[in-house]
């Protein structure tokens, strides 16, 4: 213990402790990078999905079937007619502003799911503001697939608390989409592609031609991620920090062992000299 408190060992400990602290800080920085790059990857993949071509709804997700993770946030289009009755989804926020979402029932008129119901979030209004009129006749609706919300009750003829197909099917009947569509307005589309049920390239607009303010697209299901390469670098820096402290303990151990060896040599030398003096006296 006394050897560890010598000036030489104290200075060496301070230097190696600084090295270890730098390594730990670099490891923490790599860990932050691992999280940030993982989140960036998730965001980039999500944005790529949102900007991909829109497909017919029944080719992406059939009514009355559960939505898979890879189907979530997919852009789709479907043709149908809106019910004249709309619901206010209460207590929401859009871009940090208090809002009520406009939920409408679209009855599919084309394809294998004709006659079924698709919940559509057409947009949003300020709390208590009049709801926008629904389009008449057959319309082709573009939207992003969103996952259903938990059923918490509170559904009335005019309002809803959650966007839950499990609740809506009791009022609208079935079959019904297991999630809902977050509507957007494409800037320009090729009607021939729609008629031929082909993938449709688009640029999404946040406002419809009749002034409906659309809500933002669904967010990624994962809020964060992890980049394994940066995580490995972080582990390496922590190992380097531990190794720096290990070096100090090894040097201390060697110094203590050397000190003990010197003490033993001194003791042996004293014993040898003592025995030599005794032998001379006896002689």
N, C-alpha and C positions, 0 to 999 in steps of 0.2 A: 504493500500500500504506500509506503514511504517513497518507493521508486516512482510511483505514478505522480507524486507531488513535486518531483524535481523540476527545475526550470525547463530543462530540455524536453521532458515528456509533456509538460503543460503547453509549451509552445507548439509541439508537434500535434497534440490533441486539438488545439484551437484551429490549426491549419487544416487538419483532416475533417474537423467538424464543419468548417466553412465549405470544404469540398463536398461533404455529404449534404449540406443544406442546399447548395447549388444543384446537385443531382436531384434532390427531392423536388425542388422548384421546377426543374426541367421535366421531371416525370409528371408533375401536376399539369404543366403546360401541355404536354403530349396527351394527357387524359382529357383536358378541355378540347383539344383538337380532335380527339377521337369522337367525342360527343357531338361537336359542331359539324364535323364532316359527315357523321352518320345522319344527323338531322338534315344537312344539306342534301344528302343523297335521297332521303325520303321525300323531301320537298320537290326535288328535281323530278323524281319518278312520278310523283303525284301530278305535277304540272304537265308532264308529258302525257299522262293519261287524259287529263282534262282537255288538252288541245288535240287529241287524236280524232280521227274521223268518227262521226256519229253513225251508229248502226240501227237498224230496225229494233224496236224494243223486244219483240218476240224472238229475235235471234240472239239477244243478250240475256234476257231473263223472262221466262214465261210467267204468266199470272199463276198465283197459288203455289209457287215454288219458292223455297228459301234462297235468299241472296248469298252468294259466296263472296269472300273477301276480294277476289280478283274482279268481280263484277261491280263492286262499290265504286261510285264516282265515274262510272263509264258514261260518256255522252251517247244518248239514244234519241230516236224520234218515233212518234206514234201518231196515227191519225184517228180522230174521234170527234165526238160532240160534247161540249160542256153542259153540265146541268146549270140551270139558272140560279140555283141556290149555292151560295158560297159560305164558308166558315171563317171566322176570325180565330187565329191561334194566338192566345193571349200571352202577355208577359214575355216578350222577346226583345232582342236588341239586334240592330243591324248597323255595323260600323260604329258601335258604341252609342247609337241613338235608340231610345225607346221605340218599340215598333210592335205592330200586330201583323202576323203573316196572313196572306190570303190563300186559303186552301179550297180547291175546287175539285169536283168529281168529273173526270173525263171518261166517257163511255166509248170504248174502242169500237170502231166501225169497219176496220179492215184487218185481214190476217187471221191466223188461227185462234186468236184470243178475242175475236169480235163478240161484243156483248158484255165483256168484262169491264171492271172499274179500275181506273188508275188515279190515285191521289196525286194532285199536282199543286205544288206551291208556286202560284203564279207570280208572287211578288210580296211587297209589304206596303203598309200605310202607317201613318202616325196613329197612336192610340185614339180611337173614337172617330177617325176620319172616315168618310164614305168609302165603300169598297168599289173598285173599278168594275165596270160592266163586263160580263163575259162575252167572248166572241160568239156569233151565231153560226149555225151550220157546221159542216165538217171543217176541221182545222188540223193542221199538222203541227204538233207540239214538239219542240226540242227541249231536252232537259238532261240533267245529271242524275244518275241513280243515287238515292240516299237511303241509308239504313233506317228501319222503323224505330220509333222511340218507344219507350216503355209505356204500357197502358196504365194510366193513373186515374182514369175516370174523368168526370167533369164535362163530358160531351153533351152539348145541347143542340137545338136546331140552328143556332146562330154562332156558337162559339165552341172552341176546343182548347184543351190545355196541353195536349200532346198530339203528335202526328203519329197515330197508331192505327195501322190497318186492321188490327185485331178489334179495335173499337168501331172503326168506320164500317166494317163489313156488316155490322148489326143494323146500321142505318141505310147503307147503300146496297147491300146484297153482294153476292159474289158471282163468279170468282173475282178476286181482287189482287192487285200487285202487293207483294209482301213488303215492299218498301214504299217509296214515293219519289216523284220527280221534282227536282229543283229547276224550274223552267228558265231558259235563257232565250234571247232572240238572236238568231244568226244574222250577220250583216247581209250576206247574199248567199243564196244556195242555188244549186242546179235542180230545178223541179224534175227534170228527166231522171236524175239519180234517185230522187224520192219515189217517183212512179215505178222505177225498176227495182226498188228496194236495195239500192247499192250503198256502200259507205259514202258519207257526205262530208266533205271538208267544209269547215266553217270558221268564222270569227265571231265569238260570242259578244253580245252587247248587253249592258246592264239595264237598258230601258227598251221597252217594246214600242212598236209603231204607234200604239194608242196611249202611250205615256205610263204604262205600268212599270214601276221600279222593281227590278228583279233582285233577289237576295244573292249573296255570294255563293259560289259553288261549295260543295261539301269539303270539309277539311280532311287532311290525312287521318287515317285511323290510328297511326302511331305518331306520337308527339316528339319522339326522339329516336336516336339510333346510336350505333357504335361502330367505329371504324377499327377493324382488328389490327391493321398495321400500326396505327398510332397507339393503340392500346398496348401492343407488344413493345413499342419504344418506351412507353411509360414504365412498364415492368422492368425493362433493362436499366433505366435510370435509377429506379429504386434499388435494384441489385447493386449498381455501382456505389450508391450511397452506403449501403450495408457493407460493401467491400472496403470502403474508405475507413469506416470505424473498425472493421476487422483487422485492417493493417495496423492500426494503433494498438489494439490488444495483442497482436502477434509481436510487435516491437517491444511492448511492455513485458510480455511474457519472456521474451528472449533476454531483455535487460535484467529481469529478476533472476532468471536461471544463471546468467553470467555472473551476477552479483553473488549468488549462492556458491557457485563454483570457485570464485575468487576467495570467498570466506573459507571454504573447505581447504583450498590450497594453503591459505595463511595458517589455518589450524594445523594442517599436516606439517607445514614447515616449522611451526613452533614446537610441535611434538618431536620432530626429527632433531632440531637443535637441542631440545631439552634432553633427549636420550643421549646425544653425543656428549653433552656436558657431564651427564651422569657417568658415562663410560670413562671419560678422562679422569674424573675424580676417583673412580674405583681403581683405575690403573696406577 
